[in-house]
């Protein structure tokens, strides 16, 4: 990881409550965090721990009930559509289900051209746009000429995941939130996609936040790990500190739930 970088995304007392009265659910409960530029972070928790709700607040898709999000040291302001668009130039996501991330009526060219426009390339000559799209596709081992004029539903799940990374390659956001981004693909493609994300981090200094229940993945990719249980952050620190020397019973349970196949590994040599 790069040396101590400046803060790029932080939260103070971030809380999300759904429903009222007896129906009230506190999904995220007074969470504080600070993520740094170029850092790879994993937020780990079981289903229902609040991690996806937290991700949606960080993206600006749902409003916090209480607390604030800070972007590059400033209190985030997404009060208008224009300000939201500006924020989304710098904060992007890859979701678990690539099929729900695309408008099925938009061809792949439109999806990629949209990214070029967002980065201010709307007036570029057509040939230059094609060159940028081809470059983004080849970065994720796809051939643009095989995708052009196709619709997203004509691709496989793995190709769609790659296309989502091609979008990120074009947008070059400062922060990428990856919510279980490799859950729908086989192990071989998974490693490839993680490598692509790491390469992007190295090339453009992007901060990557993985939202995952997979503590093995968290250990493998992260600089720091944040463990969530019932809407609260119960433990955080460097990947080594949290996973090799967990303090909380909940963290220890998550680690013991990793399939026994991993017991052959001697993590001390990694």
C-alpha positions as CSV (number, residue, x, y, z in Angstrom):
1,X,0.0,0.0,0.0
2,X,1.2,3.6,-0.7
3,X,2.4,5.6,2.3
4,X,-0.2,7.3,4.5
5,X,-2.5,9.0,2.1
6,X,-5.0,11.8,2.6
7,X,-8.6,10.9,3.5
8,X,-10.8,10.4,0.5
9,X,-14.0,9.1,2.1
10,X,-15.1,9.2,5.7
11,X,-18.2,8.9,7.8
12,X,-19.2,10.3,11.1
13,X,-22.1,8.8,13.1
14,X,-23.6,7.4,10.0
15,X,-27.0,5.8,10.7
16,X,-29.8,4.4,8.7
17,X,-33.2,3.5,10.2
18,X,-35.9,1.9,8.2
19,X,-39.6,1.9,9.3
20,X,-41.2,3.4,12.4
21,X,-42.2,2.3,15.9
22,X,-42.3,-1.4,16.4
23,X,-41.4,-2.0,12.7
24,X,-38.2,0.1,13.1
25,X,-35.0,-1.5,11.9
26,X,-31.6,0.1,12.6
27,X,-29.7,-1.1,9.5
28,X,-26.6,1.0,10.1
29,X,-25.9,2.2,13.7
30,X,-23.6,5.2,14.3
31,X,-20.7,4.1,12.1
32,X,-17.5,6.1,12.0
33,X,-14.8,5.3,9.4
34,X,-12.0,6.9,7.4
35,X,-10.7,5.5,4.1
36,X,-7.5,6.8,2.5
37,X,-6.6,7.5,-1.1
38,X,-5.2,4.4,-2.9
39,X,-6.2,2.1,-0.1
40,X,-8.0,-1.2,-0.6
41,X,-10.7,-1.7,2.1
42,X,-13.0,-4.6,2.8
43,X,-16.2,-4.2,4.8
44,X,-17.0,-7.7,5.9
45,X,-20.2,-9.0,7.5
46,X,-22.9,-11.6,7.2
47,X,-26.1,-11.1,5.3
48,X,-28.1,-8.5,7.2
49,X,-25.1,-6.9,8.9
50,X,-25.8,-3.6,7.3
51,X,-22.8,-3.5,4.9
52,X,-24.9,-3.1,1.7
53,X,-27.0,-0.4,3.3
54,X,-23.8,1.4,4.2
55,X,-22.5,1.1,0.6
56,X,-25.8,2.6,-0.7
57,X,-25.4,5.6,1.6
58,X,-21.8,6.0,0.5
59,X,-23.0,6.0,-3.1
60,X,-25.7,8.5,-2.4
61,X,-28.5,6.1,-3.4
62,X,-30.2,6.4,0.0
63,X,-30.0,9.2,2.5
64,X,-28.6,8.7,6.0
65,X,-31.1,9.1,8.8
66,X,-28.3,10.6,10.9
67,X,-24.6,11.4,10.5
68,X,-22.5,12.7,7.6
69,X,-20.3,11.5,4.7
70,X,-17.2,13.4,3.9
71,X,-15.6,13.3,0.5
72,X,-11.9,14.4,0.2
73,X,-12.2,16.1,3.6
74,X,-15.4,18.1,2.7
75,X,-18.9,17.4,3.9
76,X,-20.6,15.7,0.9
77,X,-23.3,17.8,-0.7
78,X,-25.5,15.8,-3.1
79,X,-28.6,18.0,-2.6
80,X,-29.3,18.5,-6.4
81,X,-29.1,16.1,-9.4
82,X,-26.2,18.1,-10.8
83,X,-24.2,17.8,-7.5
84,X,-25.1,14.1,-7.5
85,X,-23.7,13.6,-11.0
86,X,-20.5,15.4,-10.0
87,X,-20.1,13.1,-7.0
88,X,-20.8,10.0,-9.2
89,X,-18.0,11.0,-11.5
90,X,-15.7,10.3,-8.6
91,X,-17.6,7.5,-6.8
92,X,-18.7,4.4,-8.8
93,X,-19.9,0.9,-8.0
94,X,-19.7,-2.6,-9.3
95,X,-22.6,-4.7,-8.0
96,X,-23.1,-8.4,-7.3
97,X,-25.7,-8.8,-10.1
98,X,-24.3,-7.4,-13.3
99,X,-27.7,-8.0,-15.0
100,X,-29.5,-5.5,-12.9
101,X,-26.8,-2.8,-13.6
102,X,-27.7,-2.2,-17.2
103,X,-30.6,-0.8,-19.0
104,X,-31.6,-3.7,-21.2
105,X,-32.7,-1.4,-24.0
106,X,-29.2,0.3,-24.3
107,X,-26.6,-1.3,-26.5
108,X,-23.1,-1.8,-25.1
109,X,-21.8,1.1,-27.2
110,X,-24.3,3.4,-25.5
111,X,-23.2,2.2,-22.1
112,X,-19.5,3.0,-22.9
113,X,-20.2,6.2,-24.7
114,X,-22.1,7.4,-21.7
115,X,-18.9,6.9,-19.6
116,X,-16.8,8.9,-22.1
117,X,-19.4,11.8,-22.0
118,X,-19.4,11.8,-18.2
119,X,-15.6,12.3,-18.3
120,X,-16.1,15.3,-20.6
121,X,-15.5,13.5,-23.9
122,X,-18.8,14.1,-25.6
123,X,-17.3,16.3,-28.3
124,X,-14.5,14.0,-29.2
125,X,-14.4,12.7,-32.8
126,X,-16.1,9.4,-33.3
127,X,-12.9,7.6,-34.2
128,X,-11.3,8.7,-30.9
129,X,-14.4,7.4,-29.0
130,X,-14.1,4.0,-30.7
131,X,-10.4,3.9,-29.8
132,X,-11.2,4.7,-26.1
133,X,-13.9,2.0,-26.1
134,X,-11.7,-0.6,-27.7
135,X,-8.9,0.2,-25.2
136,X,-11.3,-0.2,-22.2
137,X,-12.5,-3.5,-23.6
138,X,-9.1,-4.9,-24.3
139,X,-8.1,-3.9,-20.7
140,X,-10.7,-6.5,-19.5
141,X,-9.8,-9.0,-22.3
142,X,-12.9,-8.3,-24.4
143,X,-12.9,-7.4,-28.1
144,X,-14.9,-4.3,-28.8
145,X,-15.6,-5.4,-32.4
146,X,-17.4,-8.5,-31.0
147,X,-19.5,-6.4,-28.6
148,X,-20.4,-3.4,-30.7
149,X,-24.2,-3.3,-31.5
150,X,-24.9,-6.0,-29.0
151,X,-27.2,-5.7,-26.0
152,X,-26.0,-6.5,-22.5
153,X,-28.3,-9.5,-22.2
154,X,-26.5,-11.1,-25.1
155,X,-23.4,-11.4,-22.9
156,X,-22.5,-14.1,-20.3
157,X,-22.4,-13.1,-16.6
158,X,-18.6,-13.1,-16.7
159,X,-18.5,-10.8,-19.8
160,X,-20.9,-8.4,-18.1
161,X,-18.8,-8.2,-15.0
162,X,-15.8,-7.4,-17.2
163,X,-17.8,-4.8,-19.1
164,X,-18.6,-3.2,-15.7
165,X,-14.8,-2.9,-15.1
166,X,-14.3,-1.5,-18.6
167,X,-16.8,1.2,-17.6
168,X,-14.7,1.9,-14.5
169,X,-11.6,2.0,-16.7
170,X,-13.2,4.8,-18.8
171,X,-14.6,6.7,-15.8
172,X,-11.5,6.5,-13.7
173,X,-13.3,7.4,-10.5
174,X,-11.5,8.2,-7.3
175,X,-13.5,5.6,-5.3
176,X,-14.9,2.3,-6.4
177,X,-17.4,0.4,-4.2
178,X,-17.4,-3.3,-5.2
179,X,-20.4,-5.1,-3.7
180,X,-19.7,-8.9,-3.9
181,X,-18.3,-8.2,-7.4
182,X,-17.1,-11.7,-8.1
183,X,-19.9,-13.8,-6.6
184,X,-21.5,-14.8,-9.9
185,X,-18.4,-16.0,-11.7
186,X,-16.1,-19.0,-11.5
187,X,-12.8,-19.0,-9.5
188,X,-10.6,-18.5,-12.5
189,X,-12.5,-15.4,-13.8
190,X,-12.7,-14.2,-10.2
191,X,-8.9,-14.1,-9.9
192,X,-8.7,-12.3,-13.2
193,X,-11.2,-9.7,-12.2
194,X,-9.5,-9.0,-8.9
195,X,-6.2,-8.6,-10.8
196,X,-7.9,-6.1,-13.1
197,X,-9.2,-4.1,-10.2
198,X,-5.7,-4.1,-8.5
199,X,-4.2,-3.0,-11.8
200,X,-6.6,-0.1,-11.9
201,X,-5.8,0.8,-8.3
202,X,-2.1,0.9,-9.2
203,X,-2.6,2.9,-12.5
204,X,-5.0,5.6,-11.3
205,X,-4.6,5.5,-7.5
206,X,-8.2,4.5,-7.0
207,X,-9.5,3.6,-3.6
208,X,-11.4,0.3,-3.7
209,X,-14.0,-0.6,-1.1
210,X,-15.0,-4.3,-1.2
211,X,-18.4,-5.1,0.4
212,X,-18.2,-8.9,1.1
213,X,-19.0,-11.8,3.4
214,X,-15.9,-13.5,2.2
215,X,-13.2,-13.0,4.8
216,X,-10.7,-15.0,2.7
217,X,-11.1,-12.5,-0.2
218,X,-10.8,-9.7,2.4
219,X,-7.5,-11.1,3.6
220,X,-6.2,-11.6,0.1
221,X,-6.9,-8.2,-1.3
222,X,-7.1,-5.6,1.5
223,X,-4.9,-3.1,3.2
224,X,-7.6,-2.7,6.0
225,X,-10.6,-4.7,7.1
226,X,-13.7,-3.4,8.8
227,X,-16.0,-6.0,10.4
228,X,-19.7,-5.2,10.6
229,X,-22.3,-6.9,12.8
230,X,-25.9,-5.8,13.4
231,X,-25.2,-2.4,11.8
232,X,-22.1,-1.6,13.9
233,X,-18.4,-1.7,13.1
234,X,-17.2,-4.2,15.7
235,X,-13.5,-4.4,14.7
236,X,-11.2,-2.8,12.2
237,X,-7.5,-2.6,11.5
238,X,-4.9,-3.9,9.0
239,X,-5.9,-7.2,7.2
240,X,-3.1,-9.0,9.2
241,X,-4.2,-7.6,12.5
242,X,-7.9,-8.4,12.1
243,X,-7.7,-11.8,10.4
244,X,-4.6,-13.3,12.0
245,X,-5.2,-11.8,15.5
246,X,-9.0,-11.2,15.8
247,X,-10.2,-9.6,19.0
248,X,-13.9,-10.1,18.7
249,X,-15.8,-13.4,19.0
250,X,-17.8,-12.4,15.9
251,X,-14.7,-12.0,13.8
252,X,-13.3,-15.3,15.0
253,X,-16.6,-17.0,14.0
254,X,-16.5,-15.5,10.5
255,X,-12.9,-16.8,10.1
256,X,-13.9,-20.3,11.5
257,X,-16.8,-20.4,9.0
258,X,-14.4,-20.3,6.0
259,X,-14.5,-23.8,4.4
260,X,-12.1,-26.3,6.0
261,X,-10.3,-26.5,2.6
262,X,-8.3,-23.4,3.7
263,X,-6.8,-25.1,6.7
264,X,-4.0,-26.5,4.6
265,X,-2.8,-22.9,4.0
266,X,0.0,-21.6,6.1
267,X,-0.9,-17.9,6.1
268,X,2.4,-16.9,7.7
269,X,4.2,-17.5,4.4
270,X,1.8,-15.3,2.3
